[in-house]
Structures are given as structure tokens and as C-alpha cells.
Amino acid sequence: MFLQLINFLKDDLNAFIAQKIGANGPFVVAANLNNILEKGEANLSKIIITIVNIEEEKMLKTPDPYTRVNSEITYRKPPVWLNLVCLFTFYSKSIDDFTGLDLLENVVQYFQTKPRVEKTNAVVPANFPAGLEEIRAEFVSLNYEQTNYLWGLFGGRYHPSVIYKLKTVPVDNADITPGGPPILNTQVSALHKAT
């Protein structure tokens, strides 16, 4: 699911930016930023999408694994709902290439116009990940200390970037186990001991 989601975002952002500026891309790539920084890609002047954290959405945790389907009770492990924290970074080796700031602005505009990305409002709806109803994006603001820590993980070389939390991505691979008919009524018999 993660790979489908990131590839969809990459393709949808490329189509969105191409429409806005009237030029062909690609403008956005999905990659591990650490690998790009280590290699020092000389010809790369693009937005790079990198997953920097995955966290569980505790508010959607379902404690009850039992559900009633028609007249049967089934046991099924509930899906795990996750949030993907994604870093959108403009990377360029050129010292005079500032076009990336416009590309970053286009990323912000994309999520500003589509805070809930659905198949119906996607630029490339055919690529929308199967199994998802929507992708909700929330802008994440880091303070200086958090920004310093994050970029320290990438070797300390800061590049202009924005962070979005992609909320409530389900991970579900649970099998359904039949449980049997529901208990509709109970009866208690008690014998009292004579004294």
C-alpha cells in the first residue's frame, strides 16, 4: 500500500505541476533522500518524496475483533491505521538553481487545493491506490530544533523542504475466521441449598 500511495502522489504531483507551468516533467521523484545526498546526484534538480516516519493512528484503533455478518459471528483482526510523515525536498547541486522553490510552492498548492485527495479529484485518477477511499494530508510545521534534528539524520545538509502527514492509511491482511451463530438469549439455573 505504501509504495502504491507514494507512486500515486509522485504521478499526481507531476501532472499537477505540468498543468500549472505548461511544461513536461518529471518534477517529482520518490526516493530515499539519504541515498541521493550520499551519491551527490549532479544532474538532479527535482522534488524528492521521502517517508521520514510511520506512526499508528490510535484514534481509529478497533478493540473489538468480533463482527456480526447476517446471522453469523466472525472473528477478524482489525486493520492497523497508519500515518505516513513525508518530506518533500527540493534537491539541486547547482548553486544558482532556485526553480525548486517554485516547485515546492506547487506541492503546497496541490495539498491546499486537495486536502482530501480522492479518485474523483485526482489529476491522474487511474493511478489512485486500490483499497483507499481518500488520502488526507496535514501540513507539519517543525521548530528550529526539530528541523536541525531531522536534517542531522541526513548528514546536516539542509535543503528547502515541506512536511506533510498522510493520514489514516490502512494496513489490512487479516483473515476472517468463522465463529458460529450469535448467542441470542441466556438462561441461568440456580439451586438454593436448604438450611
Beta strands, then each sheet from edge to edge (+ up, - down):
strand 1: 28-30
strand 2: 46-56
strand 3: 66-69
strand 4: 72-76
strand 5: 80-91
strand 6: 116-117
strand 7: 135-140
strand 8: 161-171
strand 9: 176-180
sheet 1: 1+ 2+ 5- 8+ 7- 6+
sheet 2: 3+ 4- 9+
end
